[in-house]
């Protein structure tokens, strides 16, 4: 049999091109097919709904205090956000650990599109689940009547809406922040360690270590800014919700810009 007979017809890829829809479908498939990602996502919202339901049924915060804030049922959302930071880290850094990032970047040599699609899918899914969770918990508050300040108050009432929206949006922010850290560090263990040591524990440690004139920078770290946004400005920080949103956006832009530059400039 001749070599000519054994040759297989070549596949014509002349018209093939990478599309935004294709990248989004790919990242959607990854999210639901990788077991660790599914479990982390489920854990985040089981914790969020479980602890929030306990707060609503008991009519008290986890500290045991009775809250007079109508959106106090969102008080445990930071727990869910923490799990979603881990989700974002695993979604991004996990590709480096498994080696699948090479395949992704070969398919989309522009590189940026892969990361943007991954972030968009995670933000979209966590936003949708966050909104659903908030609506369900608001309904539970109205049924049980255990949060007097919220009784009979419309979800669209400014006194309710600002805190609920702020708390809900911190969930996708956590996932996005995790993606940025995972891309920056390229290691799940390293990125999670960085988050806990610098961003989670840092606000308690830095004021002790830094000179007094610099200690105020802690007020502009992500968790402090998120407290301002999720409490609709009731957290006691020295700035308002608008500034808090700007601070959070700045953190994403700075760290994300650094991670993007490294992605474009170094080998996988």
N, C-alpha and C positions, 0 to 999 in steps of 0.2 A: 504494500500500500504506500503510495507516494506521500511526501510531505504536503503536497498540494491538497490531497484528499483529506488529510487530517486537520488541515487549518480550519478554524471556526470563523464564521463571518464576524467582522468587527461591528461593535455597536456604535452607531452614529450619535455622538453627544453634542453635535454642533449646535442644536437648538436648545440644549438643556441649560437651565439657569436656576440659581437659588432665589427663591421668593420669600417675602416676609411671612406669608401664610404657611409655606413649607417649614420654615424654621419654628414657627409657633406650634405647628402640629407635632414636630419632632420633640420639642420641649414638653408639650402636653403629654405625649406618650411616655417620656422619661419619668415625669412626675408620678404617673399612676402605675408604672411597671417596676420601678425600683422599690423594693420592700421597705427599706429603711426610711425612704421619703414618705411613703404612705403612713407608716407607723408614727413618724414624728409629727406629721400633719394631724393625724387623728388624736394623738396624745395632747397636742396643743389645745384643740377645741374641746376635748373631753374634760381636761383640767379647767379650762375657762368656764364651760357650762356647768360643770359639777360644783366648783367652788362658788360661782356666782349664784347658783340655785340655792346653795346652803345659806349664803348671805341674805338672799331675798326671803327665804322661808323663816329664818331666824330673826330677820329684821334688825340685825346687828352686823357691824363690820367684823372681820376676823379678829380684830383687837378686842372685841367685846363691846365697843362703843356703839351707841345708837346715832346714826348719821342724820343730819338735817338737810343733806344735799340730795336733791331729787334724783340725780343720776348716780347715786352711790352704789347701785348694783353693778357698775362697771369698775369698782374698786380693785378687783383682782385681775383685771385685764393684763397688767404687767407680767403676771405669771404666764399667760398665754403668749405674750410677746416674746418672752425669754425662750420659750420652746420654738417659736418661729424664727428667731435668730439662728438657733441651731439648725433648723430646717434649711434656711438659706445657705448656711455654711456647708452643710452636707450636699446640697444640690450642686454647688459650684466646686468645692474642693474635692468632693467625691469623684468627680470626673477625672481629676488629676490622679487620684489614688488608683482608680480602675484603669486608667490609660485611655478611656473613651474620648477624652478631650482631643486627642490627636485625630481621631476619625471625624469628630465634629468640625475641627478647624480645617481639615483637608476638604471636607464637603463645602465649607463656607470660608474660603481663604481670607476674606475680609476681616474675620475674627469678631469684629464689633457686633455683628448681627446675632451671633450665637448667644452672647452675653445679654444683649438687650431682649432677645426672645425669652431667655430663661427668666430674667427679672420680670418681664411683662406677664408671663404665665403665673409665676408665684404671687405677684402683686394682685393679679386679677382673681385668682382662686381664694387667697386669704382675705381680700376685700369682700368678696361675695359671702364667704362663710362668716366673716365678722359682722356684716350687716344683718345676715339672718340670725346670728346669735343675739345681737342687740335687740332686734325686733321681738324675738321670742322672750327674752328676759324682761323687756318692757311690759309685754303682755302678762307675764307672770307677776310682775309687781302690781299691776292693776287688779289682777284676780285676787291675790293674797291680801293686798292692802297693808303689808308689813312695813312699807316705807311711806310714812304719813306725808312727807314733803312731796311725794310724787303722786299721791292719790288724786285721781281725776284730772291730772295734768296731761295735756296733749303731748305727744312725742315731738310735735313741731313747735311747741312753746319754746321761746328763746332760752328760758331758764333750764330746760331739759335738753334741747337739741344740741347746743354747743358742747356740752360735756359728753353726750353720747357719740356725736360725730368725732370729736377729738380722741376719745378712747378707742373707738372703732378703727380709726385710721392709724393708730399706733401699731396695730397688728400687721398690716402689710408693710409698714415702715420697718418693723423688726425683721421681716423676711428679706426685704431689700437690703437692709444693713448687713445681714448675714451673707448675702450674695457678694456684696462689696468686699467684706472681710475675707471670704473664701477665695475670691479672685486675687486679692492683694497678697495673701499669705500662701495660698496653694496647698495648705495642709489643714485638714479638719481639726486635728488636735491643737495645732498652733493658733488657728483663728479663734477657736472657742476659748483657749487660754488667754489670748490677747483681749477678747471681749470681757472676760470675767476680771482679769487683773487691772485693765486700764479703764474700761467703761462702766463695769458693774461695781467694783470695789474702789476704783480710783477716787470717786467723789468723797469717800470717807477718809481715804489715806492722804490724798494730795494736800488738803489744807494743813495737815500736820508737817508735811515735808517741805512745802513751798514757803518762800519768804512771804510775809503778810501782804505786801503790795501785789503779789501774784496770785494769792489764794482765791481771789474773786473770779479767776478764769473757770473755776469749777462750776460756777453758775451757768456756764455756757456749754457744758458737756451734754451729750445727747439725752441722757436720762433726765437731767434737770429740765431741759427744754421740753421733753415729752410730758413731764409732770405739769408744766405750764399749759400745754395744749390740751391734755386730756382732762384737766380740772377746770377748763375754761377760765384760766387766769386766777384761780383761787388758791394756788399752791404757795403763795408768799414770795415767789421769786421777784427780782427787781425789774422785770419786764413783762410785757403782755403777750397775748396769744399770737399776734402778728409777728412779733420779734421771735417768739419761739419757733414758729414755722420757718422763718428765715434761717435761724440757727440750725435746724434740722436739715434744711435743704443745703446749707453750706457744708455740713459734715458729709453728706452724700456726694456733693460735687467735688470736694477736695479729695476724700479717700477714693471715690470712684474714678476721678481723673488720674490719680496716681496708679490705681490698679489697671486702668485702661492703657496708660503709657507703658507699664511693664508688660502687659499682654501683647502690645504691638511691637515692643522692642527686644524681647527675649524669646528664646526657643521654648517650646512646650516641654 
